[in-house]
């Protein structure tokens, strides 16, 4: 497994001009895949055998390396292992809960990660799914207009470049799709949830590019049929009993995800409304607007709609296995650097999984093994590559942490005393 990570990192090594920065980035990715409980600048530096966290923090904040070049290289690496002509691009966003107000883009805003409004950053991501696996290809940090873009001083403090202007989440997703097209990523579909599906400019862009899409839309979305405009949920009530088909949209943790599905024609031959109905709760409906320049069977539409959930699995694996949400960086460039290296760690897991599957039959003869997961690969990697115990190194870091914490406490007490006067 060490050799596999070496091969993956070799593809991006040229983006780091100085050898010490290159070596530190390689050690950082290995630390992200390790068994560390938390993976931030301090713990990653300790794991890498460094004496202080300064070098690891420079990797994120100040060292010179081509972060977008690393992104492009990991995308090519993933396409080598996962790319298929019928692949699916998936757009979605996820929240990173933060304290304070200094981290770039942070504010009180809704995040589906917790299902509520909280103080967080929002990252918009482009995922990729094929029969060979799934992974994350691209990323953008969402910057709220009023609390960030409208405050040049705040942007400057977070090192947000002057040329960065406000962009909605659908606009950020479109920019990433444009990069995927320019890079020749093989795909036939785009899918995303209703926050993107209800966005007219994004849909029109995809249609102009002749890209087939299956985008979730809200129940209030207006559908135009031969008799005029109707809400999507009103159309569901007009589907006859024999108009529903029971189909699986893909495997889940507890077996096939089976639903009832109905497909409704619109006044455009390229557009149809796809409706999903829960088996256990028939009033639980989901709606998808489909754009396909050529007719496509219902089963394939259902499979693409189901592929949208693979990016949720990527987020879960990224946060659990590749430390997506462990970072403590605040600057705008540092967010991209940390997340891009974490994406490379996740890409290594996805590519390794594609190579190892399907698993051979168990040597005990009791049946086949289940498909190996990213969690199991990361666990094996951590166990097989963990460094030997160095007691003096461990104690030295304990001393460094306690000394740093004592200084921080002293500074905090001094500030409190000044405020109390």
C-alpha positions in Angstrom: 0.0 0.0 0.0 2.9 2.3 0.7 4.0 1.8 -2.9 0.5 2.6 -4.1 0.5 6.0 -2.3 4.0 6.6 -3.6 2.8 6.1 -7.2 -0.2 8.4 -6.7 1.9 11.1 -5.2 4.5 10.8 -7.9 1.9 12.2 -10.3 1.6 15.4 -8.4 5.2 15.7 -7.1 6.2 18.1 -9.8 3.8 20.7 -8.5 6.1 21.2 -5.4 9.3 22.9 -6.6 11.2 22.6 -3.3 12.1 19.1 -2.0 11.3 19.9 1.6 7.8 21.1 0.7 7.3 18.0 -1.5 8.4 15.7 1.2 6.2 17.4 3.8 3.1 17.2 1.5 3.7 13.5 1.0 4.0 13.1 4.8 0.8 15.2 5.3 -1.2 12.8 3.1 0.1 9.8 4.9 -0.9 11.4 8.2 -4.4 12.1 6.8 -4.7 8.4 6.1 -3.2 7.4 9.5 -5.0 6.3 12.6 -4.7 9.7 14.3 -7.8 10.7 16.2 -7.5 14.3 15.0 -5.6 15.4 11.9 -4.6 19.1 12.1 -1.3 21.0 11.7 0.0 19.9 15.1 -0.8 16.2 15.0 0.2 15.8 11.3 3.6 17.4 12.1 4.1 15.1 15.1 3.1 12.0 13.1 5.6 13.1 10.3 8.4 13.2 12.9 8.9 17.0 12.9 9.9 18.9 16.0 7.2 21.6 15.8 4.1 22.3 13.7 5.6 25.3 11.9 6.6 23.5 8.8 3.2 21.8 8.4 1.5 25.1 8.9 3.7 26.7 6.2 2.6 23.9 3.8 -1.0 25.2 4.1 -0.4 28.9 4.6 2.8 30.1 2.9 4.9 27.5 1.0 4.9 27.9 -2.8 3.2 25.1 -4.7 0.6 24.7 -7.4 -2.6 23.7 -5.7 -4.8 23.8 -8.8 -2.2 21.8 -10.6 -2.5 19.1 -7.9 -6.2 19.2 -8.4 -5.8 18.7 -12.1 -3.4 15.8 -11.6 -5.6 14.0 -9.1 -8.5 14.3 -11.5 -6.4 12.7 -14.2 -5.4 10.0 -11.7 -9.0 9.2 -10.9 -10.0 9.1 -14.5 -7.3 6.5 -15.2 -8.9 4.3 -12.5 -12.6 5.2 -12.6 -13.3 6.9 -15.9 -16.1 5.6 -18.1 -17.9 7.2 -21.0 -21.2 6.8 -19.2 -19.9 8.4 -15.9 -22.0 10.8 -13.8 -20.9 14.2 -12.5 -22.5 15.0 -9.2 -22.7 18.4 -7.6 -23.3 19.0 -3.9 -22.2 21.1 -1.0 -21.3 20.2 2.6 -20.7 22.2 5.8 -17.6 22.5 8.0 -18.6 23.7 11.5 -16.2 26.4 12.8 -15.8 28.6 15.9 -15.3 32.3 15.6 -15.5 34.6 12.6 -12.0 34.6 11.0 -12.1 31.5 8.8 -12.7 32.5 5.2 -16.4 32.3 4.3 -17.6 31.4 7.7 -21.0 32.7 9.0 -24.2 31.4 10.5 -25.8 29.6 7.5 -27.7 26.5 6.8 -25.8 23.2 6.3 -27.4 20.0 5.4 -24.6 18.2 7.3 -26.3 19.1 10.5 -29.7 20.0 9.1 -29.7 23.4 10.8 -28.3 26.9 10.7 -24.9 27.1 12.5 -21.6 28.8 12.3 -19.8 27.1 9.4 -18.0 27.2 6.1 -19.7 25.7 3.0 -17.7 23.9 0.4 -19.2 23.1 -3.0 -17.8 19.9 -4.6 -17.9 18.0 -7.9 -18.1 14.3 -7.5 -17.7 11.5 -10.1 -19.4 8.1 -10.2 -19.1 5.2 -12.6 -19.3 1.4 -12.4 -15.7 1.4 -11.2 -16.2 3.6 -8.1 -16.8 7.2 -6.9 -14.6 10.1 -5.8 -14.4 13.9 -5.5 -12.9 15.7 -8.5 -13.1 19.4 -7.7 -13.9 21.9 -4.9 -14.8 25.6 -4.3 -15.3 27.5 -1.1 -18.6 29.5 -1.0 -18.1 33.1 0.1 -21.3 34.8 1.3 -22.0 38.1 -0.4 -23.0 40.4 2.5 -20.7 39.2 5.3 -17.6 38.6 3.1 -17.5 39.9 -0.5 -19.0 43.2 0.6 -16.3 43.6 3.2 -12.9 44.2 1.4 -11.1 44.5 4.8 -12.3 41.1 6.0 -11.5 39.5 2.6 -8.0 41.0 2.8 -7.4 39.6 6.3 -8.4 36.1 5.1 -6.1 36.5 1.9 -9.1 36.3 -0.5 -7.8 37.7 -3.8 -9.3 40.9 -5.1 -10.4 39.1 -8.4 -12.6 36.7 -6.4 -16.2 37.9 -6.7 -19.5 36.6 -5.3 -20.7 33.4 -6.9 -23.7 31.4 -6.0 -23.4 27.7 -5.3 -24.8 26.8 -8.7 -22.4 29.2 -10.4 -19.5 27.5 -8.5 -20.8 24.1 -9.6 -21.0 25.3 -13.2 -17.4 26.5 -13.1 -16.2 23.0 -12.0 -18.3 21.3 -14.7 -16.6 23.7 -17.2 -13.2 22.6 -15.9 -14.2 18.9 -16.2 -15.3 19.5 -19.8 -12.0 21.3 -20.7 -10.0 18.4 -19.1 -11.8 15.8 -21.2 -13.4 14.0 -18.2 -15.5 11.2 -19.7 -19.2 11.5 -18.5 -22.7 11.5 -20.0 -24.7 12.8 -17.1 -24.9 15.6 -14.5 -27.0 15.2 -11.3 -27.5 17.4 -8.2 -30.1 18.1 -5.5 -32.9 20.7 -5.7 -30.7 23.6 -4.6 -29.1 23.2 -8.0 -32.0 21.8 -10.0 -34.2 24.8 -9.3 -31.5 27.1 -10.7 -32.6 28.1 -14.3 -29.2 29.4 -15.4 -27.4 26.2 -14.5 -30.0 24.1 -16.4 -29.8 26.3 -19.4 -26.0 26.1 -19.4 -26.2 22.3 -19.4 -28.8 22.3 -22.2 -26.6 24.6 -24.3 -23.7 22.2 -23.9 -26.0 19.3 -24.9 -25.3 17.6 -21.5 -28.0 15.2 -20.2 -29.0 15.9 -16.6 -31.3 14.6 -13.9 -31.6 17.3 -11.3 -33.8 17.2 -8.3 -36.4 20.0 -8.2 -38.7 21.2 -5.5 -42.3 20.1 -5.3 -43.4 23.6 -6.3 -41.3 23.5 -9.5 -43.5 24.5 -12.5 -43.8 21.9 -15.2 -45.1 22.8 -18.6 -47.3 20.2 -20.3 -49.8 20.3 -23.2 -52.4 21.8 -20.9 -50.3 24.5 -19.4 -48.0 25.0 -16.3 -48.5 22.8 -13.3 -46.7 22.3 -10.0 -44.6 19.1 -9.8 -46.5 17.8 -6.8 -49.8 18.3 -8.6 -48.6 16.1 -11.5 -47.9 13.3 -9.0 -51.6 13.2 -8.1 -52.6 12.6 -11.7 -50.4 9.5 -12.2 -52.7 6.4 -12.5 -52.1 3.4 -10.3 -50.5 1.5 -13.2 -48.3 4.4 -14.1 -45.9 3.6 -11.3 -43.0 1.1 -11.7 -41.1 -0.4 -8.8 -37.3 -0.1 -9.5 -34.1 0.0 -7.6 -31.9 3.1 -7.9 -28.8 1.3 -6.6 -27.5 -0.6 -3.6 -27.6 0.9 -0.2 -26.3 0.0 3.2 -29.3 -2.3 3.8 -29.9 -3.6 0.3 -31.3 -2.3 -2.9 -33.0 1.2 -2.6 -36.3 0.4 -4.1 -39.0 3.0 -4.9 -42.0 3.4 -7.1 -41.2 5.7 -10.1 -43.3 7.5 -12.6 -42.2 9.4 -15.8 -44.3 12.3 -17.1 -43.9 13.9 -20.5 -43.7 17.7 -20.9 -44.2 20.0 -23.8 -40.6 19.5 -24.7 -39.4 16.2 -26.2 -36.1 16.6 -24.4 -37.6 17.2 -20.9 -39.5 14.9 -18.6 -40.5 14.9 -15.0 -39.4 11.9 -12.9 -41.2 11.2 -9.7 -40.0 8.9 -6.9 -42.4 7.6 -4.3 -41.5 5.9 -1.0 -42.7 2.3 -0.5 -43.2 2.7 3.2 -44.7 6.2 3.0 -46.5 7.0 -0.3 -46.8 10.6 0.6 -43.0 10.9 0.6 -42.3 12.1 -2.9 -39.2 13.4 -4.7 -39.1 15.1 -8.1 -36.4 15.2 -10.8 -36.3 17.2 -14.0 -34.7 15.1 -16.8 -33.1 16.6 -19.9 -32.0 14.0 -22.5 -31.6 15.0 -26.1 -32.3 11.4 -27.0 -34.9 9.0 -25.4 -33.5 7.1 -22.4 -35.1 4.0 -20.7 -36.7 4.6 -17.3 -34.3 2.2 -15.6 -31.3 4.3 -16.7 -32.9 7.5 -15.5 -33.5 5.9 -12.2 -29.9 4.7 -11.9 -28.6 8.2 -12.6 -31.0 9.7 -10.1 -29.7 7.2 -7.5 -26.1 8.1 -8.3 -26.6 11.5 -6.6 -26.2 9.8 -3.3 -22.7 8.6 -4.1 -21.3 12.1 -3.3 -22.8 11.8 0.2 -20.8 8.6 0.6 -17.8 10.5 -0.6 -18.3 13.2 2.0 -18.7 10.6 4.7 -15.6 8.8 3.6 -13.7 12.1 3.2 -14.5 13.2 6.7 -14.1 9.8 8.4 -11.1 8.5 6.4 -9.3 11.4 4.9 -9.8 14.2 7.5 -11.8 16.6 5.3 -13.2 18.4 8.3 -10.2 18.2 10.7 -8.5 21.3 9.5 -7.8 24.4 11.6 -6.7 26.7 8.8 -8.4 30.1 8.5 -7.0 31.7 5.3 -8.7 31.3 1.9 -5.6 29.8 0.1 -5.0 27.5 3.1 -8.5 26.0 2.8 -7.9 25.0 -0.8 -4.5 23.6 0.0 -5.7 21.4 2.9 -8.9 20.2 1.1 -6.9 19.4 -2.1 -4.4 17.2 -0.2 -7.3 15.5 1.6 -9.0 15.0 -1.8 -5.8 13.3 -3.0 -5.8 11.0 0.1 -9.5 10.1 -0.7 -8.6 9.6 -4.4 -5.9 7.1 -3.4 -8.5 5.1 -1.4 -11.0 5.2 -4.4 -8.3 4.1 -6.9 -7.1 1.3 -4.5 -10.6 0.1 -4.0 -11.2 0.0 -7.8 -8.0 -2.1 -8.2 -8.8 -4.5 -5.3 -12.5 -5.2 -6.2 -14.0 -7.7 -6.7 -12.6 -9.6 -3.8 -11.7 -13.3 -4.3 -13.6 -16.0 -2.4 -12.7 -16.5 1.2 -10.0 -19.1 1.6 -12.0 -20.8 4.4 -14.7 -21.8 1.9 -17.4 -20.1 3.9 -18.4 -17.7 1.0 -17.2 -14.6 -0.7 -15.9 -11.5 1.2 -17.9 -8.3 1.0 -16.6 -5.6 -1.3 -13.7 -3.9 0.4 -14.6 -0.4 1.7 -12.6 2.9 1.9 -12.7 2.5 5.6 -11.1 -0.9 5.5 -8.4 0.2 3.1 -7.6 3.2 5.2 -7.5 1.0 8.3 -5.1 -1.4 6.6 -2.9 1.4 5.4 -2.7 2.9 8.8 -1.8 -0.3 10.5 0.8 -1.4 7.8 2.5 2.0 7.6 2.4 3.4 11.2 5.9 4.6 12.3 7.7 2.9 15.2 7.2 4.3 18.7 9.8 6.9 19.6 9.3 7.7 23.3 11.6 10.8 23.3 9.7 12.2 20.3 6.3 11.6 22.0 7.4 13.2 25.2 9.0 16.2 23.4 5.7 16.9 21.7 3.8 16.6 24.9 6.2 19.2 26.4 5.7 21.5 23.4 1.9 21.3 23.5 1.7 22.1 27.2 4.1 25.0 26.9 2.1 26.4 24.0 -1.2 26.0 25.9 0.3 27.7 28.9 1.3 30.7 26.8 -2.2 30.8 25.2 -3.9 30.6 28.6 -1.7 33.4 30.0 -2.5 35.6 27.0 -6.2 34.9 27.4 -6.1 35.8 31.1 -4.3 39.1 30.3 -7.0 40.0 27.7 -9.8 39.2 30.2 -8.1 41.4 32.9 -7.9 44.4 30.4 -11.6 44.0 29.5 -12.6 43.9 33.2 -10.9 47.2 34.1 
